Amino acid sequence: MADTNPAPQFPAGKPKVVVTRHLAPSVETRMSELYDVSLNPSDVPMTRGDLIAAMGDCDVLVPTVTDTIDAEMIEQAGERLRLIANFGAGVEHIDLAAAAQRKIKVTNTPGVFTDDTADIAMAAIIGVPRRIREGTGLVRRGEWTGWAPSGLLGRKLGGKVLGIVGMGRIGQAVAHRARAFGLEVAYTNRKPLPQAVESMLGARFVDNVDALVGEADILTLHCPLTEDTRGLMDADRIAMMKRGSCIINTARGELIDQEALIAALQDGHLVGAGLDVYPDEPNVDRRLLEHPNVMTLPHIGSATVEGREASGEKVIANIRFWADGHRPPDQVLTALIA
C-alpha cells in the first residue's frame, strides 16, 4: 500500500542531499540536476563528526557500507533528516530501530550487485582449489621453471561439494554458476527453497550449518551480518570442516573469526581461502597476505561500472518517490519505519 502522506516541503524547493562517497559520474550529474546536493569528489570517507554535522543539516543522507550510522548519531540528527538512502543492499551499518523511532525512512539498493558478487565468489571458488594466486605469484617473481608433471597440483572442481550458507539472490546466482562446473551444490538457509527452484539449481537443502560445514569441500558465505551470524564460522565450526577444504567469503568479514581462520590455514587444516571482505577494512592481517593460497581481494564484489550505476539510479529513484510523498520502492523494514 502506498503512503498517503503529503510531499515533504523543502526551504530551497529541492531536498538537500548529502552523499558520503564519490559515486559514478552519471549518478552524481543526475543528482545535481534534481537535488540540492553535496558531493564528496575526494572520496575520502567522512569522519563520525563529519557525518553528525551532515545529518544535522540535510533532508537526505546517502551513505555507503563504509559509514556507520548508530543510534547516538541518529539521535543527534536534525529535524530535517527524514530519509537515509543507502547506496548498497546491506544495511547492518545503520541502526534501523533508532531510525524508525525518529520516523526516518531507510532505503537500500537490492538486486543490482547479485551477478557481480556471484562472479567474484565463483572466481575464488575456482581459484583457491586450483592455486591461482600461488601460480601467478610464481610467474611474477620469475621463479617458474617450466611445466612439470607434479608442479603446482590443485584440486578439480567436478564432483566436489560446494556448501552455500545463505540462499538469497547471490547464493542462488552462485549455485547457478557452480552447476556448470560440475559441483554438487548443498545449501543451508532459514527455510528451504521451493522444490522447483532447487531442481532448477541442482541444489539440495541441509537443515543446519554444522551439517553443511562438515560435508563441504568448498564453503561459501552469502548470508547477511546480524547478531546471530556474527562470528558464524568460529574455531569450532572451522574445525568441523574437512581437512584440505577451503572457505570463500564475499559477504561480510565479521562472519568469520579471523584468528580461527588464520590458525586453520597455518596448520594446514584449510588448504586456502578466498576473501573479498575483512573485519577491519581496509586493514588486512599480514598472515593472510603471506599465505600462498589465500586470495585477498579488495572488496570488489560489486565493483562493476554497470552495477554501481544501477545502484545509484536506485538511490535517485528512492529519493524521488519519497520527495513526491510516496513510499520509496526499496524502503527497508517498512512496517517499522512507516
C-alpha positions in Angstrom: 0.0 0.0 0.0 1.4 3.4 -1.0 1.9 6.1 1.6 -0.7 8.8 1.8 1.4 11.4 3.5 1.8 14.8 1.7 5.0 15.5 -0.1 7.7 17.0 2.2 8.3 20.7 1.9 11.9 22.0 1.3 13.1 25.5 2.0 15.0 25.7 -1.3 12.3 23.9 -3.2 14.5 20.8 -3.5 15.6 18.3 -0.9 19.1 18.9 0.5 21.1 15.6 -0.1 24.5 14.7 1.3 26.4 12.0 -0.5 29.2 10.5 1.7 31.4 8.9 -1.1 32.2 9.6 -4.7 29.7 7.9 -7.0 29.6 7.2 -10.7 29.8 10.5 -12.7 26.4 9.8 -14.4 24.8 9.4 -11.0 26.3 12.5 -9.5 25.4 14.5 -12.5 21.7 13.4 -12.3 21.6 14.0 -8.6 23.0 17.6 -9.1 20.2 18.2 -11.6 17.4 17.0 -9.3 18.6 18.0 -5.8 20.5 20.5 -3.7 23.3 18.0 -3.4 26.6 18.0 -1.5 29.0 15.5 -3.1 32.4 14.1 -2.0 34.6 14.3 -5.0 37.7 13.4 -3.0 36.1 10.1 -1.9 37.8 10.4 1.5 35.5 8.6 4.0 33.7 11.0 6.2 34.6 11.0 9.9 32.0 10.4 12.6 32.0 14.2 13.3 31.5 14.9 9.6 28.6 12.6 9.4 26.9 14.0 12.5 27.3 17.5 11.1 25.8 16.5 7.8 22.9 14.7 9.4 22.2 17.9 11.3 21.5 19.9 8.2 20.1 17.8 5.4 16.9 16.2 4.3 18.5 13.0 2.8 21.8 11.3 3.7 23.2 8.9 1.1 25.7 6.7 3.0 27.6 3.5 2.0 28.8 0.4 3.8 31.9 2.5 5.0 29.6 4.7 7.1 28.4 3.5 10.5 25.2 5.3 11.4 24.5 4.4 15.0 21.7 5.3 17.4 23.6 8.1 19.0 24.2 9.8 15.7 20.6 9.4 14.7 19.5 10.9 18.0 21.6 14.0 17.2 20.3 14.3 13.6 18.4 17.4 12.7 14.6 17.5 12.3 15.2 17.9 8.5 16.6 14.4 8.1 13.8 12.2 7.0 15.5 9.7 4.6 18.7 7.7 4.7 19.0 6.4 1.1 21.7 3.8 1.4 24.0 3.1 -1.6 24.1 -0.7 -1.4 22.0 -3.6 -0.3 23.4 -4.3 3.2 22.1 -2.0 5.9 23.7 -3.5 9.0 25.8 -0.4 9.4 22.6 1.6 10.1 20.7 1.4 13.3 17.3 0.7 11.8 15.4 0.7 15.1 16.8 4.1 16.0 15.8 5.4 12.6 12.3 4.1 13.0 11.9 5.7 16.4 12.8 9.1 14.8 10.5 8.4 11.8 13.4 8.4 9.4 12.9 6.2 6.4 15.8 3.9 5.3 16.1 2.6 1.8 18.7 0.3 0.1 19.5 -0.9 -3.4 18.8 -4.6 -3.6 19.4 -6.9 -6.5 21.8 -4.8 -8.6 25.0 -6.4 -7.4 23.8 -10.0 -7.5 25.6 -11.2 -10.6 28.7 -9.1 -9.9 29.2 -10.6 -6.5 28.4 -14.1 -7.6 31.1 -13.8 -10.3 33.7 -12.8 -7.8 32.7 -15.6 -5.5 32.9 -18.0 -8.4 36.4 -16.7 -9.3 37.5 -17.6 -5.7 35.7 -21.0 -5.8 37.7 -21.9 -8.9 40.9 -20.0 -8.0 41.6 -21.4 -4.5 41.4 -25.1 -5.3 43.5 -24.5 -8.4 46.1 -22.4 -6.5 45.7 -19.5 -8.9 47.2 -16.9 -6.6 50.2 -19.1 -5.9 50.7 -19.7 -9.6 50.5 -16.1 -10.6 52.9 -15.2 -7.8 55.4 -17.8 -9.0 55.4 -16.3 -12.6 55.6 -12.7 -11.4 58.6 -13.4 -9.2 60.4 -15.1 -12.1 60.6 -18.3 -10.2 58.6 -20.5 -12.6 61.0 -23.1 -14.1 58.5 -24.5 -16.6 55.9 -27.2 -16.8 56.3 -30.3 -14.6 54.0 -33.3 -14.1 53.9 -32.7 -10.4 54.1 -28.9 -10.4 51.5 -26.8 -8.5 48.9 -29.5 -8.3 45.5 -28.3 -7.2 42.1 -30.0 -6.9 39.5 -30.4 -9.6 36.0 -29.0 -9.1 33.9 -31.6 -10.7 32.2 -33.9 -8.1 33.2 -31.7 -5.1 30.6 -30.4 -2.6 30.0 -26.7 -2.6 28.3 -25.6 0.6 26.4 -22.4 0.3 25.5 -20.6 3.6 22.6 -18.3 2.7 20.5 -18.9 -0.4 19.2 -15.5 -1.3 19.8 -13.8 -4.6 23.5 -14.1 -4.5 23.6 -17.6 -3.1 21.3 -18.7 -5.9 23.4 -17.0 -8.5 26.5 -18.8 -7.2 24.6 -22.1 -7.3 23.6 -21.5 -10.9 27.2 -20.9 -11.9 28.6 -23.8 -9.8 26.3 -26.3 -11.5 28.1 -25.6 -14.9 31.4 -26.6 -13.3 30.1 -30.0 -12.1 30.0 -29.1 -8.4 27.5 -30.7 -6.1 25.5 -27.9 -4.5 24.3 -28.1 -1.0 22.9 -25.2 1.0 21.5 -24.1 4.2 19.0 -21.2 4.7 16.4 -20.1 7.1 13.9 -22.2 5.1 14.2 -24.4 2.0 13.7 -23.0 -1.4 10.7 -24.2 -3.4 11.3 -27.6 -4.9 11.1 -26.2 -8.4 13.9 -23.8 -7.7 16.0 -26.5 -6.1 15.6 -28.6 -9.1 16.5 -25.8 -11.5 19.7 -25.1 -9.5 20.5 -28.7 -8.8 20.8 -27.8 -5.1 19.8 -29.8 -2.0 18.8 -28.3 1.4 20.8 -29.1 4.6 18.8 -28.1 7.6 21.7 -26.7 9.8 25.1 -25.0 9.4 27.1 -27.6 11.2 25.9 -30.4 8.9 26.7 -28.4 5.8 30.1 -27.3 7.1 31.0 -30.9 7.8 30.4 -32.1 4.2 31.6 -29.2 2.1 34.8 -29.3 0.2 34.3 -25.6 -0.5 32.2 -23.4 1.7 31.0 -20.1 0.5 29.2 -17.5 2.7 26.3 -15.4 1.4 24.3 -14.5 4.5 23.7 -11.1 6.0 25.6 -9.9 9.0 23.4 -10.0 12.1 24.0 -10.6 15.8 23.2 -14.3 15.0 25.6 -14.6 12.1 28.5 -12.5 13.6 31.3 -15.0 14.1 29.3 -17.7 12.4 32.5 -19.5 11.3 34.2 -19.7 14.7 37.0 -22.1 15.7 34.6 -24.9 16.5 32.9 -24.7 13.1 36.1 -24.3 11.2 37.3 -27.5 13.0 34.3 -29.3 11.6 35.4 -28.6 8.0 37.2 -31.4 6.1 40.9 -31.3 6.2 42.0 -29.8 2.9 38.8 -27.9 2.4 38.6 -24.1 1.8 36.3 -21.2 2.6 35.1 -18.3 0.5 33.7 -15.1 1.9 32.3 -12.2 -0.3 29.7 -11.2 2.2 31.0 -9.5 5.4 34.3 -10.0 7.1 32.7 -10.3 10.6 31.1 -13.6 9.6 34.4 -15.4 10.2 36.5 -15.5 13.4 39.7 -14.3 11.7 42.1 -15.7 14.3 40.5 -19.1 14.0 40.7 -18.9 10.2 44.4 -18.0 10.2 45.2 -20.8 12.7 43.4 -23.3 10.4 45.3 -22.1 7.4 48.6 -22.1 9.1 48.3 -25.7 10.4 47.0 -26.9 7.0 43.5 -27.9 8.1 42.2 -25.5 5.5 44.1 -25.6 2.2 43.2 -22.0 1.3 40.6 -19.2 1.4 39.1 -16.6 -0.9 38.4 -13.3 0.8 36.9 -10.2 -0.6 35.9 -8.8 2.9 37.6 -8.4 6.2 36.6 -7.5 9.8 38.8 -4.3 9.9 38.7 -2.9 6.4 40.9 -1.7 4.8 43.4 -3.4 7.1 44.2 -7.0 6.1 46.1 -9.2 8.5 49.6 -9.8 7.3 49.3 -13.5 7.9 46.6 -13.7 5.3 48.7 -11.8 2.8 51.7 -14.1 3.4 49.8 -17.3 3.0 50.4 -18.6 -0.6 46.9 -19.9 -1.2 44.7 -17.1 0.2 43.1 -14.9 -2.5 43.0 -11.4 -0.9 40.7 -9.2 -2.9 40.0 -5.5 -2.1 36.2 -5.7 -1.6 35.4 -5.7 -5.3 32.4 -8.0 -5.3 30.1 -5.2 -6.5 32.8 -3.2 -8.4 31.4 -3.0 -12.0 30.5 0.1 -13.9 27.1 -1.3 -14.6 26.4 -2.3 -11.0 27.5 0.9 -9.4 25.5 3.0 -11.9 22.4 0.8 -11.3 22.8 1.2 -7.6 23.0 5.0 -7.9 19.9 5.0 -10.1 18.0 3.2 -7.4 19.1 5.7 -4.8 17.8 8.5 -7.1 14.5 6.7 -7.6 14.1 6.2 -3.8 14.7 9.8 -3.1 12.3 10.9 -5.9 9.5 8.7 -4.7 10.0 10.0 -1.1 10.2 13.6 -2.2 6.9 13.2 -4.1 5.2 11.9 -0.9 5.2 8.2 -1.9 6.8 5.3 -0.2 10.2 4.6 -1.7 10.3 1.3 -3.7 13.2 0.0 -1.7 12.2 1.0 1.8 13.7 -1.2 4.4 11.5 -2.6 7.2 8.6 -0.6 6.1 6.4 -1.9 8.9 8.8 -0.3 11.4 9.8 2.9 9.5 6.4 3.9 8.1 
